[in-house]
Amino acid sequence: MKVSLVTGSLSRFGGGVSASVQALSRSLIAANGDVSVLGLRDSGWATDASGWGDIPTACLDVVGPSSIGYSLQAFSRLRDMNADIVHSHGLWKHPSRVVLQWASETRRPYVVSPHGMLDAWALKRSVLKKKIAARLYENAHLRHASCLHALCDAEADAIRELGFANPICIIPNGIAMPGMDDSRAAPWANIISSDQRVLLFIGRLHPKKNLPALIEAWPSSAETLEWHLVIAGWDQSGHEDALRALVTKRNLCCRIHFLGPLFGPKKDSALRRADAFVLPSLSEGLPMAILEAWSYGKPVLQTAACNLPDGFRHNAAIRISPTVPQLAEELRAVLQMPAATLTEIGRNGRQLAERNFSWTGVAKQMLEVYAWLRDGGRRPACVRFIGGNETHAA
């Protein structure tokens, strides 16, 4: 079976979406899938192209605004890939229309993974752009999908609340497990002494990550002075300037540090050397950042909006609030926990990642969905739909 994955970005600027597309592609190939990938060129491609290795990848030039992602070549390149099924990742850009056009011409099935972009909080951002895209192509792209892909139950519920009645497969993102031994120094070694402890954030600096609340809630009391907050990520739309100004206003420049984006060995050493990981988000699909932190055996502080309740159930994560007063109290309590307690929570996270979030298992489930859509027969166990039918007519 030939599968083509389509997405808006193939570089670091695609965040968790591009990372998951790359990992899924590699895992599908390892499971003997015939896979190709189509995406759009951006300023990160020159740096990140080598990371795709031998995955057959078409990176297309964009004409006009990057927020629209229009490519003259996209439809012809996708058609030439001659896929049996297309898997569309992400929303609100021209590739959605290309996939819809491909399906109309070929009469072949396609899957759409919104990656959290249909959550209520996400839909309130860039409202005008999304209303225009929805009317022109996105509603049809979603409505005519043979199957929608949700990363968790909460995302599936959000999709249903919008009125989409398509079958939905619920399959999480996966994570590759790193080795646990490394001698590289932390990327903050020249600004934080080795006897101090670090709470780490890694991700794009975007309002949905709720970093202003984290900075406002960061304690200045003497009992937590051994802890530093390290914020590592790439700026989006000038948000970093506002965050830095808030740190300065609170006079916390010696305890909250901005490192810029970390990739490759620097990101690896940051995750190895951190004492805990935090994601105070207001909206997520299923965040790769938390899966990565668990894979490194780190205790995670997360909001309920991160959509990983397994972390709470298995004592692999500590629940934090998105609002400042409660978050401040919770941070103070966590930062005073014994190191042994945090180590145990991190160990639970690593075990959870190994057990529930392997890319091998994700690829196996996805291939079952692809085969079901192409060939028909009994639905895979991960698929839910309205009406109770057990089969699908190919």
TAGINOR-V55353 format. One record per backbone hydrogen bond with DSSP energy under -1.0 kcal/mol. CO is the residue of the C=O (numbers start at 1). NH is the residue of the N-H. If there is no record, write none. Layout:
co: (CO CO)
nh: (NH NH)
This chain:
co: (1 2 2 3 4 5 6 11 12 14 15 16 17 18 19 20 21 22 23 24 25 26 27 28 29 34 36 37 38 39 42 44 45 48 49 50 52 56 58 60 65 65 68 70 73 74 75 76 77 79 85 86 87 88 93 94 95 96 97 98 99 100 101 102 103 109 110 110 111 112 113 114 116 119 122 126 127 128 129 130 131 132 133 133 134 137 138 139 140 142 147 148 150 152 153 154 155 156 157 159 160 167 168 169 186 188 188 193 197 198 198 199 200 201 204 205 206 207 208 210 211 212 213 221 222 224 226 228 229 230 231 232 234 236 239 240 241 242 243 244 245 246 247 248 252 252 255 257 263 264 265 266 267 268 269 270 276 277 279 287 288 289 290 291 292 293 294 299 300 301 302 303 304 308 309 310 311 311 312 316 318 323 324 325 326 327 328 329 330 331 334 338 339 340 341 342 343 344 345 346 347 348 349 350 351 352 353 357 358 359 360 361 362 363 364 365 366 367 368 369 370 371 372 377 380 382 384 390)
nh: (34 84 85 36 87 38 89 14 15 17 19 20 21 22 23 24 25 26 27 28 29 30 31 33 32 3 5 58 7 60 45 48 49 51 52 53 55 37 39 41 68 69 94 63 77 78 79 80 81 82 4 111 6 113 96 98 99 100 101 102 103 104 105 106 107 86 146 147 88 149 90 117 119 123 125 130 131 132 133 134 135 136 137 138 139 141 142 143 144 145 112 169 171 156 157 158 159 160 161 164 163 148 384 150 189 191 192 196 228 275 276 230 278 232 206 236 209 210 282 214 215 216 217 224 225 227 197 199 257 201 259 203 205 239 243 244 245 246 247 248 249 250 252 251 255 256 229 231 266 268 269 270 271 272 273 274 200 301 303 291 292 293 294 295 296 298 297 277 318 279 320 306 307 311 313 314 316 317 315 300 302 327 328 329 330 331 332 333 334 335 337 342 343 344 345 346 347 348 349 350 351 352 353 354 355 356 357 175 362 363 364 365 366 367 368 369 370 371 372 373 374 375 376 392 383 170 168 379)
